[in-house]
Structure formats: C-alpha cells, structure tokens
Amino acid sequence: MQLVSGPVAAPDVALPEIALNVARQQLAKRLWRGTAADGAEFGFELAAPLKHSDVFFQSTTARYVIRQQPEAVLEVSLAIAPSAAAGIGWAVGNLHLELQSEATRLLAPDEPAVRQLFDRLQVPYQATTAIFRPGRFARGTIAPHDLGPSHQH
C-alpha cells in the first residue's frame, strides 16, 4: 500500500490515467483508504482533502487520479432573473444546506429538505446526477471559484 500525503505537484499528463473512484463524503475526509481501478491500494493521510481530478500518485507508467462519483442532485435552471437566483441561494444557505453554481444551473443534493424548500418557494427543479462540489461557484463565463475550507460557519 502506498501512503499519500497530498496531490502530486507536477503530474505528467502524458502518462495514462488510472482512476480511484470516491464518493463525495469519503473525499471530504483526510484519513482514509482506497483502491484504484487497477487494484493498487492507497492510504491517505492528508493535510487538506483531495478534489475531483487531483493526481495523488504517479509511477513511471501511470498517474493515479481522483474521480468523484456522481450523485443524486436537484438542478435549478439559471434561465431566471438574477434576483431569483440570489434568493434561492440565500434560502438554501440560510438552512445550512449545500449549493453549487454553474454557468447555467444551480445544484443541491437531492434531499427531502431541499425538495421541501424548492416546493415551498415554487422553484422549478429536476432530479439528475452530477459530480457535486458544494461551495463551487461559477460567475457567467468566468471560471468556477471555490470558497475553500476557510469559509466555515
């Protein structure tokens, strides 16, 4: 088993990728174990959690990449007034629920509390699956921004 303490600083993107598929809740931890697609085992003792697409280990023949598993989410189209989107974001945050913003949609975990909130506010939504990264916000065509671990309540 290989011990991992953080992402690879300068990965060789020419090497073939071997995925380690991880659920979001597991990925948020700093101490855990995982097995890559080729059967290689890794122990993680991290200063900060890894993120989707991080290269965490590299050999002479391959690079090992974190692949967060898609999960059930609720999607709200951003084909609405900016003030409505802001209100939805405030309402979700006010209940200490998680939210992700992309250029064309908002994502929240598919949980009863989120469904109840959206129904009460009469927010049209649809159930789907996606790689959910709470605290990640896109601003139009500008690249997404992570609020990061310093943004805590």
N, C-alpha and C positions, 0 to 999 in steps of 0.2 A: 504494500500500500504506500502510495506517495502522500506526503504531507504538504498541504497547500496553505500559504500564509497570505496570499493576495494575488491579484491579476498579474499576468506577465507584462513587463514594462514595454517591450518592443517585440510583439509577436511577428513571426514570419508568415505572412498571409499567403505565401506560395505553397506552404505545406498543406496537405489535406486536413480537413476538419473532422474531428470525432466529437460527437455531441454527448453532453451529460444533461439529460432532461430532468428538470427540477420544478416542483410546484412552488408557487409564489411564497407560500407560508414557510416552506423549508429554506428557500433562498434568502429570506429575511434574517435567518439565524447566522451566528458567527461560528458556532461549533456544530459540525455535522459530518456525516459520511455520505458518499455517493459512489455509484458505479456507472462508468461511461458505457457507451454503446458497444465498445469492443471488449467489455468485461474488466477493464482496468479499474482498480479501487482507489479511492482518494479519501483522505481525511482532511477536513477543513478546520483550521484554527486561524480565524480572520480578525484583523483589526476593524474592518468595516465589511458589511455584506457585499457579496458579488452581485452583478447585474446581468440581465439578459445580454447575450453576445460577448461577455467578457471571456478572454482567453486566460485560463487559470493554470495551464501546464503545457509545456512544449517539449517534445523529444526531437531527435534528429529526423524522425519520419512523419510526425503528425503534431497538430496543435489541438488541444482539448478546449472546447468552448461550452460555456453555459447556455443552455436553451431552456428558457422558461416555458412551462406548459401553458397552453391556452386554457382559459377557464370561463365559466358562465358569467356573462356581464349583461347589463342593460345599457342600451345605446340610445342616446338622445341626439337627434339631428340638430346641427347648428344653423339650419336654414330658418332661424328665428331672430327676433330683434336682439341686439347685444344686451339690452337691459333684462330681457327674459333669461338669457344665458347666465348673466351675472346673478339674477335672483335664484336660479336653480343651483348654481354653485354655492351661494350663501346658504340656502336651505339645507343642502347636503352637508356642508361643513358645520353648520350650526348643530346638527345632530351627531357630529363627530364621526360621520361616515366618510368613506374614501371616494375620491374622484380623480379621473384622468381626463385631460383635454387634448384633443387632436384638432387639426385644422377644420374638419368638417363634422365632428361629433364629440359628445361627452360620453365617458364610460364610467359606470359604477358597478360594484359587484351585484350579482343577481341574488339579493337577499330580501326577505319579506319586508324589512323596514324601508328599504329603498323603493320597493314596489308600492308600499302604502303611501310613502311620501309623494311619489310621482302621481299616483292616482288622486290623492287629496289635492295636489296642485294642478291637476288636469294637464300634466306634461305627457305628450305622446312619446312612447318609447317602444323599443322592440328588444326581445331577448336574442342574444347571439353569443358567440365565443370569441375571445381575443386574448392576447397577451396583455394582462392588466398590470400597469405600473402606476400605482397611486402617487399623487404628488408630481406627476409629469404633465407639463402644460405647454401647449403649442399656441403661438400667437400669430394666426394667419399663416403666412408663408415663412415666418421665422422659425428656425429650428426649435424643437421642444426644449424645455428648461426643467430641470429637477429642482424642487425646493430643497432637497437634500436632508440629511439626518439632523441638521441644526434647527430645522423647522419642526418643533415639537410643541405639543400642548400639555 
